[in-house]
Amino acid sequence: MSSFYGTIEEELPEWYIFRKPEDFEIDVKKWYEYAEKRIEKFVNSEQELWLLYRTTWMTEEQWREVIEEEIGGHYLLRLAVSRNLRLTSWLVEIEADLFEFRFVNSITFEEKISVLKHLYGEDNLLTIQELNFLLKENNILLKFGLVETGTRKIQYTSRRRTTKKRGGDLERYIAVKFDKIPKVVGARKALLYKGWAIVKIADIRLSTKRIFENKLRDIIKRSVEFLDKDTVLENTIEPIRKKIEEIAAKSSRKAFSDMDFFKDEKMAQRIDCYPPCIYELLTNLQSKGHLAHMENWQLGTFLKKVGMSIEEQKQFWYKNSIDNVGQSYEEFEKKVGYQIEHIYGLAGGGVDYEPPKCQTCIDGYFCFFAHESIEEISKSMSLRFSSIPEDKLIKTIDKITHLVVSGRYQEACSEYFKLHTGGLIGRRVNHMLMYTKRAYEILYGKNKKKEVLKEERKADEASFD
């Protein structure tokens, strides 16, 4: 079906990294500099450094140089990480974050549609206008009482807070083949009609990001072919690869610099500090005897990082999985041991896997707030926090319900944390390990220190009586 907006390639915005590039002269030395600049931008995490459009003061030649820098830097980074799964994951994650930022902040609806059509396939995604035409309907939105509303996006600068009308297109409806967004359909965020899922762009934002990640991962995988044919290029990108390895290692250490803390404090045994996603997975495993594959992986990587040894984890799964009933431990180890060793980097590609961050859990693993119904969330919280005063519990559940309905899952987790620990963790939770460590500090660390100080103060006062 032809698009109302012209051919997809013609309409793709210049900020979209999968857009077919113009004819540039490949200067490896220059592209090496571009790759270094791109790395620095990613490290700084300053979104204003990433231009979406040509500015008024910029000449055509200057803008062309910006585009060349974008393409050259990205291409060289793809090559640099292509032989390393861990580095590939690092690049895919940060490029996907950049893509999401640009997609959300792109100015026109037409730009968003062209990008979505490119990712989902031109025949798999339609505007409502195109769907009306295809199904010979006058107004599908009116037929089902759907109303489009705009949003106002608050942007912050170093000097003042400004409000700009940008991102409102996320509230507009589009139509996607229902089998292309199974998680969105399963979460009942789409209206199904004649094989199409009518949904707001905002509600497929995470699915879109995941498709982008998969596409980029596939491109990176195929990039190895270029290195196999060109040993000079392989040697050229080696310094960039080493730089990325250093940055990726620092990023991991920065996020979880207290890995020894989890082991020293025996966090694998402190279930009362666990975040809702892990607590729920444990509860489900112990009551049902099985989890989905991605949930197994999420729980396994978490337990590894909070200090559970590989042997302890094998025993844990042997004890709790219903598939092992009537099976000896030796039989279980032969059957499942490899998968657990894979988590610890002792099998497969030798990657020491991290537990997924919250955004990744929302998109493809298990997030308690994104993937459970409001009824299940309320039921689970009532059971876990039965000792908390009922009025306080109900008030928090009401607040979390509002955040979940609004799609603000990480903020919902922050409210859960407040109820759980009585302390603060910030506006939103970004990682399950962050939640666990902070919960322990409040429930065991800081509270204990205060009690010790009180006792010491009493002892001091008594000595002067």
Backbone torsions as a table, in degrees:
resi	resn	phi	psi	omega
1	MET	NA	131.6	-179.3
2	SER	-77.3	143.3	-179.1
3	SER	-81.1	148.1	174.5
4	PHE	-69.7	-12.0	-173.7
5	TYR	-108.2	17.9	-180.0
6	GLY	90.3	-172.2	179.7
7	THR	-72.9	150.6	-175.2
8	ILE	-60.0	-46.5	-176.6
9	GLU	-61.1	-37.9	179.5
10	GLU	-65.1	-35.2	-172.9
11	GLU	-90.6	-10.1	-178.7
12	LEU	-62.9	132.6	-178.4
13	PRO	-71.5	159.0	-176.4
14	GLU	-69.4	-22.0	179.8
15	TRP	-78.5	-10.5	-176.6
16	TYR	-80.4	117.6	-168.6
17	ILE	-70.4	-19.7	179.2
18	PHE	-89.6	1.9	177.6
19	ARG	-66.5	139.6	179.9
20	LYS	-62.6	121.8	-175.5
21	PRO	-72.8	159.0	172.7
22	GLU	-71.1	173.7	179.5
23	ASP	-77.7	105.8	177.3
24	PHE	-110.8	147.7	174.4
25	GLU	-77.5	124.0	-176.7
26	ILE	-79.7	109.5	176.9
27	ASP	-114.6	99.4	-172.7
28	VAL	-58.6	-39.5	-179.6
29	LYS	-62.5	-43.4	-180.0
30	LYS	-67.6	-42.0	-179.1
31	TRP	-67.1	-29.1	175.3
32	TYR	-61.7	-43.5	177.3
33	GLU	-63.2	-39.8	178.4
34	TYR	-62.6	-40.0	-179.9
35	ALA	-64.4	-41.0	178.1
36	GLU	-63.2	-41.2	178.1
37	LYS	-63.3	-40.7	-179.0
38	ARG	-64.7	-41.9	177.1
39	ILE	-59.4	-45.4	-179.1
40	GLU	-60.9	-39.8	178.2
41	LYS	-63.3	-42.6	179.2
42	PHE	-64.0	-41.1	-178.6
43	VAL	-65.2	-41.0	-179.1
44	ASN	-70.0	-25.9	178.4
45	SER	55.8	30.4	177.4
46	GLU	-95.9	108.8	-173.2
47	GLN	-65.0	-28.0	-178.4
48	GLU	-68.4	-12.9	177.5
49	LEU	-73.0	-16.8	-176.3
50	TRP	-99.0	110.4	-179.1
51	LEU	-79.3	139.9	173.3
52	LEU	-96.7	-35.1	-174.2
53	TYR	-138.3	161.3	176.5
54	ARG	-67.0	130.0	-179.7
55	THR	-81.5	164.3	-175.8
56	THR	-65.4	-30.8	-177.3
57	TRP	-84.9	-5.5	-172.7
58	MET	-91.8	132.9	177.4
59	THR	-77.5	166.1	178.2
60	GLU	-60.4	-39.7	-179.4
61	GLU	-65.8	-40.1	178.6
62	GLN	-66.0	-39.9	179.0
63	TRP	-66.7	-38.5	177.6
64	ARG	-62.4	-35.8	178.3
65	GLU	-68.0	-37.2	176.9
66	VAL	-62.2	-44.2	179.9
67	ILE	-64.3	-42.9	179.4
68	GLU	-63.4	-40.5	178.1
69	GLU	-62.9	-40.7	179.0
70	GLU	-62.4	-49.7	-176.8
71	ILE	-68.6	-48.5	-178.4
72	GLY	-61.0	-45.0	179.9
73	GLY	-63.1	-44.8	-179.8
74	HIS	-64.0	-44.8	-178.3
75	TYR	-62.1	-42.9	-177.4
76	LEU	-69.3	-36.0	176.8
77	LEU	-65.6	-38.1	176.9
78	ARG	-59.1	-44.3	179.4
79	LEU	-65.9	-40.1	-175.0
80	ALA	-64.2	-32.6	-176.4
81	VAL	-96.8	-5.0	-167.4
82	SER	-63.5	-22.8	-178.8
83	ARG	-97.2	4.9	-175.5
84	ASN	-132.3	116.6	-176.5
85	LEU	-63.6	-39.5	-178.5
86	ARG	-66.8	-42.4	178.9
87	LEU	-69.6	-34.5	175.7
88	THR	-60.5	-44.8	179.3
89	SER	-62.0	-39.5	178.1
90	TRP	-61.2	-48.6	-178.0
91	LEU	-66.8	-42.7	179.8
92	VAL	-59.2	-42.2	-177.7
93	GLU	-64.8	-47.5	-176.2
94	ILE	-75.1	-33.1	176.0
95	GLU	-67.2	-35.8	179.0
96	ALA	-68.6	-37.3	176.4
97	ASP	-63.4	-41.1	178.0
98	LEU	-65.0	-43.8	178.1
99	PHE	-58.6	-45.2	-178.9
100	GLU	-62.0	-43.9	178.4
101	PHE	-58.7	-45.3	-178.3
102	ARG	-70.7	-39.7	179.8
103	PHE	-61.8	-47.9	-179.1
104	VAL	-62.3	-39.1	-174.8
105	ASN	-92.9	1.7	175.9
106	SER	-63.3	145.1	-168.0
107	ILE	-78.0	-40.9	-170.5
108	THR	-106.1	150.6	175.3
109	PHE	-63.4	-37.7	-179.1
110	GLU	-61.7	-38.0	177.0
111	GLU	-62.7	-46.8	-179.7
112	LYS	-60.4	-43.2	-179.3
113	ILE	-63.0	-42.3	-179.1
114	SER	-63.8	-39.5	178.4
115	VAL	-67.5	-44.0	179.9
116	LEU	-62.8	-41.2	178.8
117	LYS	-64.5	-37.2	179.6
118	HIS	-66.5	-38.1	-177.9
119	LEU	-79.5	-43.8	-176.5
120	TYR	-86.9	-21.0	-173.9
121	GLY	104.8	134.2	-172.4
122	GLU	-59.1	-33.6	-178.2
123	ASP	-87.5	-3.6	-177.1
124	ASN	-102.4	-5.5	-177.5
125	LEU	-142.8	128.8	-177.8
126	LEU	-131.2	152.8	167.4
127	THR	-74.6	165.9	177.9
128	ILE	-64.5	-34.8	176.6
129	GLN	-60.7	-44.0	179.1
130	GLU	-68.1	-36.6	179.1
131	LEU	-67.7	-41.7	175.8
132	ASN	-56.2	-43.6	-179.0
133	PHE	-66.6	-43.9	-177.5
134	LEU	-64.9	-43.7	-176.0
135	LEU	-94.1	4.9	179.9
136	LYS	55.8	47.4	176.7
137	GLU	-106.8	151.4	177.0
138	ASN	-78.2	-50.8	-179.6
139	ASN	-157.9	96.8	-176.5
140	ILE	-63.0	-39.6	-179.7
141	LEU	-61.0	-44.6	179.2
142	LEU	-65.6	-37.3	-178.8
143	LYS	-60.2	-37.0	-177.8
144	PHE	-106.4	10.0	176.1
145	GLY	67.3	32.3	178.8
146	LEU	-91.4	135.3	-177.1
147	VAL	-121.6	131.0	176.9
148	GLU	-90.5	134.8	178.1
149	THR	-128.1	145.7	178.3
150	GLY	-87.6	164.5	176.8
151	THR	-128.3	155.6	176.4
152	ARG	-110.6	127.2	-176.4
153	LYS	-101.4	122.9	178.0
154	ILE	-85.0	128.4	178.4
155	GLN	-118.1	143.5	-178.2
156	TYR	-112.5	137.2	174.2
157	THR	-118.7	174.5	-178.2
158	SER	-68.6	-21.0	-175.5
159	ARG	-102.0	-40.2	-174.9
160	ARG	-156.3	164.9	176.3
161	ARG	-89.3	131.5	179.6
162	THR	-126.3	150.5	177.9
163	THR	-116.8	122.8	-179.5
164	LYS	-124.3	148.6	177.9
165	LYS	-82.4	92.7	-179.2
166	ARG	-148.5	137.0	-179.1
167	GLY	93.3	-2.3	179.5
168	GLY	-62.7	-25.0	179.7
169	ASP	-64.2	-17.4	179.5
170	LEU	-64.2	-22.2	-179.7
171	GLU	-89.1	0.5	179.3
172	ARG	-83.5	149.7	-179.0
173	TYR	-87.4	146.6	172.5
174	ILE	-137.4	177.2	178.2
175	ALA	-124.7	131.0	179.8
176	VAL	-128.0	140.3	174.3
177	LYS	-53.8	128.0	-169.3
178	PHE	-58.2	-30.6	-177.5
179	ASP	-77.9	-5.4	178.9
180	LYS	-87.3	-17.0	-178.9
181	ILE	-132.7	60.8	-175.3
182	PRO	-59.8	-36.9	-179.4
183	LYS	-67.8	-38.2	179.1
184	VAL	-67.2	-43.2	178.4
185	VAL	-64.6	-42.8	180.0
186	GLY	-63.6	-30.4	178.2
187	ALA	-83.6	2.6	178.2
188	ARG	60.0	40.1	177.4
189	LYS	-100.9	6.7	-177.7
190	ALA	-131.3	149.5	172.8
191	LEU	-94.5	121.3	-178.6
192	LEU	-89.8	131.0	-178.3
193	TYR	-152.2	111.7	175.5
194	LYS	52.6	46.2	176.7
195	GLY	86.2	-2.4	-179.0
196	TRP	-111.8	145.6	173.5
197	ALA	-104.5	114.3	178.5
198	ILE	-89.6	119.0	-168.1
199	VAL	-148.8	154.2	174.2
200	LYS	-75.9	147.1	177.9
201	ILE	-56.9	-38.1	-179.2
202	ALA	-58.0	-33.1	-175.9
203	ASP	-80.6	-11.2	174.4
204	ILE	-110.6	13.5	-178.2
205	ARG	-58.8	-46.2	-178.3
206	LEU	-71.9	-38.4	176.5
207	SER	-62.4	-39.1	179.1
208	THR	-64.3	-41.4	178.6
209	LYS	-63.5	-39.4	179.1
210	ARG	-65.3	-40.5	177.7
211	ILE	-63.2	-41.4	176.3
212	PHE	-58.4	-46.8	-179.1
213	GLU	-60.6	-44.2	-179.5
214	ASN	-64.8	-39.2	179.6
215	LYS	-65.5	-44.4	180.0
216	LEU	-66.1	-41.9	179.2
217	ARG	-59.6	-40.1	179.4
218	ASP	-66.4	-40.9	178.8
219	ILE	-64.5	-42.7	179.3
220	ILE	-62.2	-41.5	179.6
221	LYS	-58.9	-41.5	-179.0
222	ARG	-75.6	-14.9	-178.8
223	SER	-67.2	-21.8	-179.8
224	VAL	-58.0	-30.5	-179.3
225	GLU	-58.5	-37.0	179.9
226	PHE	-67.0	-38.8	-179.8
227	LEU	-70.0	-34.4	178.6
228	ASP	-63.2	-29.2	-177.6
229	LYS	-91.7	-12.5	-172.1
230	ASP	-138.2	94.2	-179.1
231	THR	-69.2	-28.4	178.0
232	VAL	-64.1	-44.1	178.7
233	LEU	-63.6	-40.4	178.1
234	GLU	-57.3	-45.9	-179.8
235	ASN	-68.8	-32.6	-178.7
236	THR	-66.0	-39.9	-175.2
237	ILE	-86.1	-6.1	-177.2
238	GLU	-57.0	-44.8	178.0
239	PRO	-61.8	-35.8	177.9
240	ILE	-65.8	-41.6	179.7
241	ARG	-61.0	-43.1	179.7
242	LYS	-64.5	-37.4	178.7
243	LYS	-65.7	-40.9	178.7
244	ILE	-65.2	-40.5	178.4
245	GLU	-59.1	-42.7	180.0
246	GLU	-64.8	-44.6	-178.7
247	ILE	-67.6	-43.4	179.9
248	ALA	-62.5	-39.3	178.8
249	ALA	-66.0	-41.2	178.1
250	LYS	-64.1	-40.2	-179.9
251	SER	-61.4	-42.5	-179.7
252	SER	-66.6	-41.7	-179.9
253	ARG	-69.3	-36.5	-179.8
254	LYS	-63.6	-42.8	-178.0
255	ALA	-71.1	-39.2	-175.3
256	PHE	-135.0	62.5	-175.7
257	SER	-75.0	-8.2	-176.6
258	ASP	-110.0	41.3	-179.4
259	MET	-59.7	-36.3	178.5
260	ASP	-63.8	-31.0	178.4
261	PHE	-56.2	-44.7	-178.0
262	PHE	-62.2	-38.6	-179.6
263	LYS	-74.0	-44.9	-176.8
264	ASP	-62.7	-36.7	-177.7
265	GLU	-89.6	7.0	178.9
266	LYS	53.0	49.7	-174.8
267	MET	-67.2	-22.1	179.1
268	ALA	-62.2	-20.8	-179.3
269	GLN	-97.3	-7.3	-174.5
270	ARG	-98.8	71.4	-176.7
271	ILE	-62.5	-26.9	-179.1
272	ASP	-67.5	-9.4	177.1
273	CYS	-98.5	-4.0	-172.3
274	TYR	-72.8	146.4	176.8
275	PRO	-70.1	163.4	-175.5
276	PRO	-59.4	-34.7	-179.3
277	CYS	-63.4	-46.8	-178.0
278	ILE	-72.0	-40.1	177.8
279	TYR	-59.0	-42.4	-179.4
280	GLU	-69.1	-40.1	177.9
281	LEU	-62.8	-41.3	177.5
282	LEU	-63.2	-44.2	-179.8
283	THR	-61.4	-44.8	-179.7
284	ASN	-65.6	-40.9	179.7
285	LEU	-63.2	-43.8	-176.7
286	GLN	-72.3	-27.7	-179.2
287	SER	-90.6	-32.9	-175.2
288	LYS	-106.8	-24.0	178.3
289	GLY	85.5	5.1	178.9
290	HIS	-160.1	157.1	175.4
291	LEU	-135.1	164.8	173.4
292	ALA	-68.2	160.2	-175.3
293	HIS	-55.4	-48.9	-177.0
294	MET	-67.8	-29.7	176.9
295	GLU	-71.0	-38.4	174.2
296	ASN	-57.4	-45.2	-178.3
297	TRP	-65.1	-44.2	-179.8
298	GLN	-60.6	-47.7	-179.9
299	LEU	-67.0	-40.7	-178.7
300	GLY	-63.6	-44.4	179.5
301	THR	-67.3	-35.3	177.7
302	PHE	-64.7	-49.8	-178.3
303	LEU	-61.2	-35.2	176.2
304	LYS	-61.7	-47.1	-174.8
305	LYS	-71.7	-24.2	177.8
306	VAL	-90.8	11.3	168.4
307	GLY	109.2	3.8	179.7
308	MET	-76.2	126.2	-179.5
309	SER	-71.9	165.4	-178.5
310	ILE	-63.5	-38.4	179.3
311	GLU	-68.4	-41.0	177.7
312	GLU	-62.5	-37.9	-179.0
313	GLN	-71.3	-35.5	175.5
314	LYS	-61.7	-42.5	178.6
315	GLN	-65.7	-36.8	179.6
316	PHE	-61.2	-48.7	-178.3
317	TRP	-71.3	-34.4	177.7
318	TYR	-63.0	-39.3	-177.9
319	LYS	-72.6	-36.8	-168.6
320	ASN	-101.0	-17.4	-176.7
321	SER	-86.8	129.2	-178.0
322	ILE	-67.4	-22.9	-179.4
323	ASP	-66.2	-15.4	-174.6
324	ASN	-96.2	2.1	-179.9
325	VAL	-59.8	127.9	-179.9
326	GLY	80.3	7.9	-177.2
327	GLN	-111.5	137.4	177.4
328	SER	-73.7	160.7	-179.8
329	TYR	-62.6	-37.2	180.0
330	GLU	-63.8	-40.8	177.4
331	GLU	-65.2	-41.9	178.4
332	PHE	-61.0	-44.8	-176.9
333	GLU	-63.3	-38.9	177.5
334	LYS	-64.6	-35.5	-174.7
335	LYS	-82.6	-41.4	-170.5
336	VAL	-117.4	-16.5	-174.9
337	GLY	-53.6	-37.8	-178.5
338	TYR	-59.2	-41.7	-177.9
339	GLN	-63.2	-39.8	179.3
340	ILE	-71.1	-39.6	176.8
341	GLU	-62.6	-32.7	178.1
342	HIS	-61.8	-40.6	179.1
343	ILE	-60.6	-36.6	-177.5
344	TYR	-87.1	3.9	179.2
345	GLY	76.6	16.5	-178.9
346	LEU	-97.9	0.4	177.6
347	ALA	-147.4	169.3	-180.0
348	GLY	70.8	-131.6	-176.6
349	GLY	-82.8	-0.7	179.1
350	GLY	73.7	24.4	-178.9
351	VAL	-88.6	131.1	176.1
352	ASP	-84.9	92.3	-169.4
353	TYR	-72.9	139.8	174.4
354	GLU	-93.2	152.6	170.8
355	PRO	-64.0	147.5	-178.7
356	PRO	-66.9	146.7	175.6
357	LYS	-75.0	169.9	-173.4
358	CYS	-59.1	-43.3	-178.4
359	GLN	-61.4	-37.9	178.3
360	THR	-68.4	-37.8	177.5
361	CYS	-64.0	-41.8	178.9
362	ILE	-60.7	-39.0	-172.8
363	ASP	-83.6	-35.1	-172.5
364	GLY	-145.9	-6.7	178.7
365	TYR	-112.3	-128.3	179.2
366	PHE	-126.4	120.9	172.1
367	CYS	-116.4	124.6	-177.7
368	PHE	-55.1	-37.8	-174.8
369	PHE	-87.8	-29.5	-179.0
370	ALA	-83.5	-27.5	-169.5
371	HIS	-116.5	-7.4	174.4
372	GLU	-101.0	152.7	176.7
373	SER	-73.9	161.2	178.2
374	ILE	-58.4	-38.6	-179.4
375	GLU	-63.3	-43.4	-180.0
376	GLU	-68.3	-37.4	177.8
377	ILE	-61.6	-47.4	179.8
378	SER	-61.8	-43.8	-179.2
379	LYS	-63.7	-46.4	-178.6
380	SER	-63.9	-43.1	179.8
381	MET	-65.4	-38.8	179.8
382	SER	-63.6	-35.4	178.8
383	LEU	-74.6	-44.8	-176.6
384	ARG	-69.7	-35.3	-175.5
385	PHE	-113.5	42.1	-177.1
386	SER	-64.8	-20.9	-178.9
387	SER	-85.0	-9.6	-179.6
388	ILE	-81.3	140.7	178.9
389	PRO	-50.0	136.2	-172.9
390	GLU	-58.8	-41.6	-177.8
391	ASP	-64.4	-37.4	177.9
392	LYS	-68.6	-41.3	179.4
393	LEU	-63.3	-47.0	-179.2
394	ILE	-62.4	-41.1	179.6
395	LYS	-61.8	-42.7	179.6
396	THR	-68.3	-41.5	178.4
397	ILE	-61.6	-39.8	177.6
398	ASP	-62.4	-42.3	179.8
399	LYS	-66.3	-43.0	179.0
400	ILE	-64.7	-39.4	178.0
401	THR	-57.9	-44.6	178.7
402	HIS	-61.5	-42.7	-179.0
403	LEU	-68.2	-39.8	179.8
404	VAL	-64.8	-45.3	178.5
405	VAL	-60.5	-32.0	179.2
406	SER	-83.6	-1.4	179.9
407	GLY	78.1	15.5	-177.8
408	ARG	-98.8	68.4	-170.4
409	TYR	-67.9	-39.2	-178.0
410	GLN	-70.8	-30.5	174.6
411	GLU	-70.9	-35.5	176.2
412	ALA	-61.8	-39.1	179.1
413	CYS	-65.6	-34.4	177.4
414	SER	-65.1	-40.2	176.9
415	GLU	-66.3	-39.1	176.4
416	TYR	-59.4	-43.7	-179.4
417	PHE	-59.9	-42.3	179.4
418	LYS	-59.5	-44.8	178.6
419	LEU	-66.7	-39.9	-176.5
420	HIS	-65.4	-46.2	-170.7
421	THR	-111.8	-19.4	-173.5
422	GLY	79.8	4.7	-179.3
423	GLY	-117.9	-174.0	-177.2
424	LEU	-114.7	151.3	178.8
425	ILE	-132.2	0.2	-175.3
426	GLY	109.6	175.1	-175.3
427	ARG	-64.8	-32.7	-178.4
428	ARG	-145.9	149.8	177.4
429	VAL	-91.3	133.1	-177.0
430	ASN	-109.3	-17.9	-178.1
431	HIS	-155.6	144.3	-178.6
432	MET	-64.0	-31.8	178.3
433	LEU	-73.1	-35.0	175.1
434	MET	-59.8	-45.1	179.2
435	TYR	-61.1	-47.9	-175.2
436	THR	-63.4	-46.0	-178.1
437	LYS	-64.4	-44.9	-179.4
438	ARG	-66.2	-38.5	177.9
439	ALA	-62.5	-41.5	179.1
440	TYR	-64.9	-42.6	-179.6
441	GLU	-58.3	-37.9	-178.4
442	ILE	-80.4	-47.3	-174.5
443	LEU	-75.4	-29.8	-176.2
444	TYR	-122.2	-42.7	-172.8
445	GLY	-74.5	-73.8	-173.1
446	LYS	-63.7	-40.8	-179.7
447	ASN	-62.4	-39.3	179.6
448	LYS	-66.1	-39.6	-179.6
449	LYS	-62.0	-41.5	179.0
450	LYS	-61.8	-42.3	179.6
451	GLU	-63.6	-41.4	178.7
452	VAL	-62.8	-43.5	179.0
453	LEU	-61.2	-41.1	179.1
454	LYS	-61.9	-45.0	-179.9
455	GLU	-63.8	-41.5	179.4
456	GLU	-65.2	-38.0	179.1
457	ARG	-65.4	-41.3	178.1
458	LYS	-62.3	-41.7	-179.3
459	ALA	-63.8	-40.8	179.0
460	ASP	-63.3	-44.8	-179.1
461	GLU	-63.4	-40.0	-180.0
462	ALA	-63.9	-34.6	-177.3
463	SER	-68.6	-20.5	179.8
464	PHE	-94.1	-6.4	-178.9
465	ASP	-76.4	NA	NA
